[in-house]
Amino acid sequence: MKFFDDLRNLDRNNIGGWPKSVKVFFTVLVFAVIVFFGWYLHVSNQQDSLTSLMGKEVQLKQEFAQKQAKAVNLEALQQQLDEMKDMLRQLLRQLPSKTEMPELLVDVSQAALSAGLETELFQPGSETPKDFYAEQPIKLKMIGTYHQFGTFISDVASLPRVVILTMHDVSLTPLHAPAKGAEPAANEQLVLQGTVKTYRYLDDSETSEADKKPAHGKARGRK
């Protein structure tokens, strides 16, 4: 064909004298190469960015739908939160107050005495305020039978105020080590020793004071 003959007979030193068909061919070829590299170096990166943005768009739409659902139910959720706070306050009011704690500790000690337990140690410690309550540790050592300890727990549970006793490092061991192979007797003397914690609620004035203390501490730290 004449076109291929023209390609074979091209004079590289005389580009201006090339046939028109050859000039058109190389012009189209150069344009195609420029378009290809332009797409490869520029457009392909934009396509990757577009794909990433499309994925982010889907994520943002999901987050928007979730937040919109929360916003629609915000009033109902706020009402539920207020109701839960009221319930919490009512439950806390069932715990002993600051003025009732000394009498409560006496009642717990009397409950142990009436159950027949021998109290060798009943030592209340200092209170530790928390967010909305205060805990008071009590070191104790009591001696009695299994049934006497059961009576003591029952008597504490029947006190007018709700009494919560949590055990910390408390052990219940026989007073005398049983003989090897012997079964423990029902009236065997046991030793209850360790620390229990009881709790009371903080009134409004104590709660506000507890909230102010950290703020003062931070202010001093900045000076």
Steps between C-alpha positions, in 0.01 A plus 500: 500500500608857425473604870740230620732574207504864608586393857790288379635778278479785755784747506561576869700808410215649297186475712338781311517293182311203644172404330184646648363159604816427698486840669137441598587153636782626723290796615222264609757268664661783698157626606403149615821466701445840665140408585606163644770643725274786602235254606751273673673776694203722579159349436574161661598673827180700491302180449665350809411815695144483366466136609630590847262796528207287389579250777526786750168636375331168579654502849391859564147421385485210748629722783250769404214247506607378846534851640171603343327205668651606835399861443141397426488300826704751702206630701381149588856393590544808718174420678615142560832630634322735741278213617805279556669778701188535716492124558869507594440781749210307656715188530785698652261649755445147628863491608586651838579869522798664666316551827372140500838333446617496866171348612511254213847377599372448854205302361733277297714437807189423706380260230823305536461495877137385487591224255740360761820595319811587696631829361872537552539791258250746354693807388338749257748689282488839333249568222596527134263723296415380150290661225166485680566281803759440770648169608626417847723200567458296817772267625347214690572166658209289621476149638191283481329209328376487143139543615592797718660674205186428297286656774729805507467555123122459524475751785710755310277456193190570712625835632276800414761649267648314205843379609746385233801308628762405242779261590866589445770249595256324733566143606284251688713231660457245782612624838672165564641289219287184468660160538617342179212324326241632749184666371428855627236516773188712459589705810866538410644840593600709197703819475383778266784745452571778250350827380145575393377826348169668564356788302292814551368763260642851474251780543488791255739721698760222524468421129556864402805520728641182347458651153682818602808330648648371172447844340695671780775242469534567127504876558787463748687283254483768231640776721 
